[in-house]
Amino acid sequence: MPFSPLGNTLHNNKSKKSEDKNHHVDDLIIHAATQTFEEMYGKEISQAAKPLFLKNRTLTVSCSNSEIAQKIRENQTEIVEKINHVLGKNEVDRIRYLA
């Protein structure tokens, strides 16, 4: 069995823990966004807007049509505030929508 430098092993373990933590935070953000869409627009419309991922504090949402994207754009500030409130900290700054 080959030996590996301790520094590499520690770095790999730390990186894996960071990835796991980031994945958990992303899951929480997706859940908070889904919950917020349901509260604001009801179950039927919220199913047409699917939060996908967070990158650089921007939440990307897939919208089934342009009307849903328009509703999200018009209420972006309120949606972001509610998501951050559910999370208990400011993780999301804006929303990007794909229609």
C-alpha positions as a LaTeX table, in Angstrom:
\begin{tabular}{lrrr}
\hline
Residue & $x$ (\AA) & $y$ (\AA) & $z$ (\AA) \\
\hline
Met1 & 0.00 & 0.00 & 0.00 \\
Pro2 & 1.58 & 3.33 & $-1.05$ \\
Phe3 & 1.98 & 6.13 & 1.45 \\
Ser4 & 0.59 & 9.59 & 0.79 \\
Pro5 & 1.73 & 12.81 & 2.40 \\
Leu6 & $-0.23$ & 13.76 & 5.52 \\
Gly7 & $-0.92$ & 17.23 & 4.08 \\
Asn8 & $-2.65$ & 15.70 & 1.05 \\
Thr9 & $-4.76$ & 13.42 & 3.23 \\
Leu10 & $-5.83$ & 16.28 & 5.50 \\
His11 & $-6.60$ & 18.51 & 2.51 \\
Asn12 & $-8.70$ & 15.79 & 0.85 \\
Asn13 & $-10.68$ & 15.18 & 4.06 \\
Lys14 & $-11.25$ & 18.92 & 4.56 \\
Ser15 & $-12.37$ & 19.35 & 0.94 \\
Lys16 & $-14.84$ & 16.49 & 1.25 \\
Lys17 & $-16.31$ & 17.95 & 4.44 \\
Ser18 & $-16.63$ & 21.36 & 2.74 \\
Glu19 & $-18.40$ & 19.81 & $-0.22$ \\
Asp20 & $-20.80$ & 17.94 & 2.08 \\
Lys21 & $-21.53$ & 21.13 & 4.02 \\
Asn22 & $-22.08$ & 23.15 & 0.83 \\
His23 & $-24.38$ & 20.45 & $-0.53$ \\
His24 & $-26.41$ & 20.55 & 2.70 \\
Val25 & $-26.71$ & 24.36 & 2.53 \\
Asp26 & $-27.82$ & 24.13 & $-1.12$ \\
Asp27 & $-30.49$ & 21.59 & $-0.15$ \\
Leu28 & $-31.75$ & 23.93 & 2.58 \\
Ile29 & $-31.92$ & 26.85 & 0.13 \\
Ile30 & $-33.80$ & 24.78 & $-2.46$ \\
His31 & $-36.26$ & 23.66 & 0.24 \\
Ala32 & $-36.72$ & 27.23 & 1.52 \\
Ala33 & $-37.33$ & 28.51 & $-2.01$ \\
Thr34 & $-39.85$ & 25.76 & $-2.76$ \\
Gln35 & $-41.66$ & 26.49 & 0.51 \\
Thr36 & $-41.70$ & 30.23 & $-0.27$ \\
Phe37 & $-43.13$ & 29.69 & $-3.77$ \\
Glu38 & $-45.86$ & 27.46 & $-2.32$ \\
Glu39 & $-46.78$ & 30.03 & 0.34 \\
Met40 & $-46.85$ & 32.92 & $-2.14$ \\
Tyr41 & $-48.37$ & 31.27 & $-5.21$ \\
Gly42 & $-50.04$ & 28.07 & $-4.10$ \\
Lys43 & $-49.09$ & 24.49 & $-4.86$ \\
Glu44 & $-50.13$ & 24.48 & $-8.53$ \\
Ile45 & $-48.11$ & 27.52 & $-9.59$ \\
Ser46 & $-45.19$ & 26.63 & $-7.33$ \\
Gln47 & $-44.84$ & 23.31 & $-9.18$ \\
Ala48 & $-44.19$ & 25.34 & $-12.36$ \\
Ala49 & $-41.22$ & 27.09 & $-10.71$ \\
Lys50 & $-38.43$ & 24.74 & $-9.68$ \\
Pro51 & $-35.42$ & 26.10 & $-7.76$ \\
Leu52 & $-32.32$ & 24.45 & $-9.25$ \\
Phe53 & $-29.17$ & 25.71 & $-7.54$ \\
Leu54 & $-27.42$ & 28.64 & $-5.86$ \\
Lys55 & $-24.25$ & 30.09 & $-7.34$ \\
Asn56 & $-22.63$ & 33.38 & $-6.29$ \\
Arg57 & $-25.64$ & 34.13 & $-4.08$ \\
Thr58 & $-27.95$ & 33.93 & $-7.13$ \\
Leu59 & $-30.75$ & 31.37 & $-7.03$ \\
Thr60 & $-31.52$ & 29.88 & $-10.44$ \\
Val61 & $-35.14$ & 28.85 & $-10.96$ \\
Ser62 & $-36.58$ & 26.93 & $-13.89$ \\
Cys63 & $-40.01$ & 28.26 & $-14.87$ \\
Ser64 & $-42.39$ & 26.29 & $-17.07$ \\
Asn65 & $-43.57$ & 29.44 & $-18.84$ \\
Ser66 & $-42.88$ & 33.15 & $-19.12$ \\
Glu67 & $-45.88$ & 34.15 & $-16.98$ \\
Ile68 & $-44.43$ & 32.34 & $-13.98$ \\
Ala69 & $-41.02$ & 33.92 & $-14.62$ \\
Gln70 & $-42.71$ & 37.34 & $-14.77$ \\
Lys71 & $-44.44$ & 36.78 & $-11.40$ \\
Ile72 & $-41.14$ & 35.81 & $-9.83$ \\
Arg73 & $-39.37$ & 38.82 & $-11.37$ \\
Glu74 & $-42.07$ & 41.21 & $-10.08$ \\
Asn75 & $-41.82$ & 39.79 & $-6.54$ \\
Gln76 & $-38.10$ & 39.01 & $-6.46$ \\
Thr77 & $-37.32$ & 41.25 & $-3.48$ \\
Glu78 & $-40.08$ & 39.73 & $-1.35$ \\
Ile79 & $-39.15$ & 36.17 & $-2.38$ \\
Val80 & $-35.47$ & 36.72 & $-1.53$ \\
Glu81 & $-36.39$ & 38.22 & 1.85 \\
Lys82 & $-38.66$ & 35.27 & 2.70 \\
Ile83 & $-36.07$ & 32.68 & 1.65 \\
Asn84 & $-33.40$ & 34.38 & 3.76 \\
His85 & $-35.84$ & 34.64 & 6.68 \\
Val86 & $-36.53$ & 30.90 & 6.50 \\
Leu87 & $-32.78$ & 30.22 & 6.39 \\
Gly88 & $-32.09$ & 32.60 & 9.26 \\
Lys89 & $-29.30$ & 34.34 & 7.34 \\
Asn90 & $-28.69$ & 36.14 & 4.06 \\
Glu91 & $-27.67$ & 33.48 & 1.55 \\
Val92 & $-29.60$ & 34.67 & $-1.52$ \\
Asp93 & $-29.22$ & 38.10 & $-3.14$ \\
Arg94 & $-31.18$ & 37.67 & $-6.35$ \\
Ile95 & $-33.06$ & 35.23 & $-8.54$ \\
Arg96 & $-32.29$ & 34.19 & $-12.09$ \\
Tyr97 & $-35.15$ & 32.58 & $-13.98$ \\
Leu98 & $-35.05$ & 30.24 & $-16.91$ \\
Ala99 & $-38.30$ & 30.10 & $-18.89$ \\
\hline
\end{tabular}
